Structure formats: C-alpha cells, structure tokens
Amino acid sequence: MSAPEPTESQVTALDGAVGELIHRDRVAGWLAIQVQPLRDRFLLQNSSCWILITWADGTVELEEDYAPFSLIAEMLGGVVCYEDRGIAYRLRWVAEDQRPRLWERYGIHESVGHYLALAARQRRLGRGS
C-alpha cells in the first residue's frame, strides 16, 4: 500500500528540513530538502522539491520530486528506499533547533547543476556505488 499524497502545506513545511538516513542503527547519510515554486503545463502554481542526499562517505545524489510527491510521501512515512543500494533507510528528522547547523553542512547551497555534475563525476570515479 502506498503512502497518501502529501498536501501542499506538508510539502512546503519541509523547506529547509534535514533528515538522517539510518541503517543498522548508524547514520548512513543526510538528506536536505529545498522546496521551490513550479508552474505546471497548465500554468498552475505548484511546488517542486530538490532533495540532496549526502552519504557518510561524502558522495552526493540529487533527487527531484513534484506532484504527486511520491518521494516526499515515502519520507513522511519514515522510510526511504534506495533500490540501487538495495537498502531501506529509516528517516529520522532533525529537530528544528538542530537544522541550521546541519543545513550549513548538508544543505543545498549551490545550483542544482553543481550537484548533478558532482554526482556524475563521483560515479565516473567509482565512488558511491
């Protein structure tokens, strides 16, 4: 059974959120969410999310999610599955008072293209697999 589609207010509340990806009781990585306005093909105002994953080994991945927000629904359910890694991670959201410190380290501070290029370079070098 899939998780229900998140509401727009649930999505926008995640702007600036940081979560820890837990596997075997250890932090395997962090995710940071940036919510941005998006106009759909009917020119209606919606939101889209960029999700930056920084793994404990320093490699990064960047995901995009938009309506119906299947990734965000999974995250709100507390579990994130990365099929290419074959692992389901428990997601532990960072407390509001800890967000600024962790956002400074794991947040989205560059253009999307920067992170896409970084992830591609890491894949070419064989990191993060």
N, C-alpha and C positions, 0 to 999 in steps of 0.2 A: 504494500500500500504506500503510495507516495504521499509526501507531506502536502498540506494545503498551500495554495498560492499565497505568499505574503501580501499584506496590504501595503499601499504606498507609504503610509506612516511608519510601518515596521521597517521598510527599506530605508527611508530617509533617516530614521533614527540610528542606522548603522554607519552613517558617515563619520569617519574617523575612528571607527571601532578597531580594536586589536584583539586577536584571539590566539591562544596557544593550541597547537596540534599535539595531542598526547597519544603516545603509543607505548605500551608496556610500562605505564606509569612514569614516563620520561617525556620531556618536551622535545619533540622531533622537529618542530618548526613553528613559525608565527605567521599569521595572516593579518593583513591590514586592508580595510575596505574604504574606498573613496566613491561616494555617490555623486553623479553628475546629471544635469538635465539633458534630456534627449527628446528630439521631435521624431515621432514615428512617420511612416509613409503617408499617413493621413494628416500630418502636421499637428497632431495632438501632443501636448506636453506630457512626457513621462520621465522616468529616471532610468539610468543605467549604472552599473556598478563595476568598478575595477577592483580586482582582488589580487593583491600582491602576496605571494607565499615566499617566505624566506626560510629555507631549510637550515637545520643546525650546521650543516657542512658549508653554509654560505651561498649555496646556489639559490637561484630565484626562478619563480614561474609567475606568469601573469595570466589571470583569467578575466573574462568579461561576462557579466550576467545582466540580463534585461528581461522584461515581462515575457513569460510568466515567472521569472526568477527561480528557476529550479535549483541553482546552486545555493542561493540565499535561503530557500526553504529547507534544504538539507542542513545548512549551518544553524538555522534557528532550531532545528531538531536535535542539535548537539553532536552530530556525527558527520564527518566529511570523508568521502571515499575517493581515493585516487587510484583508479584502475590500473594505470601504467606502473604504479608501485605495488599494486596488489594488497593495499592496506586500507583499512577503515580507521580513521583517527577520531578520537573523542575531541570535541572542541570545547575548550574552557575559555570563556570570555574574560578578558582582563577587566578588573574593577575600574570604574570611572576615574578614580584618583591616580591610578597607575598608567592610564592611557597616554598622557603626554610624554612620559619618559620612554615608553616602548614605541610610541609613534615616531619619536625622534630617531630611533634606531631602525625600525622596521616599516615605517610608513612610506607613502608614495610622495616623493619629493621632486622627482624628475618627470619628464614627459613619458607617456606610455611607450613611445618608440624606444626610449633609452632602455627600459626594462625588457622589451621584446628583443632588442639587439643583444643585451647582456645574456638573456636566457639562450638565445641561438648560439652565441659564442661559447657558452658553457657546454652546450650539447655537442658542439664540434670538438671541443677539447675532452669530451667524455666524462664530464662532471655531471652529477645529479641523476645518474641512471641507476 
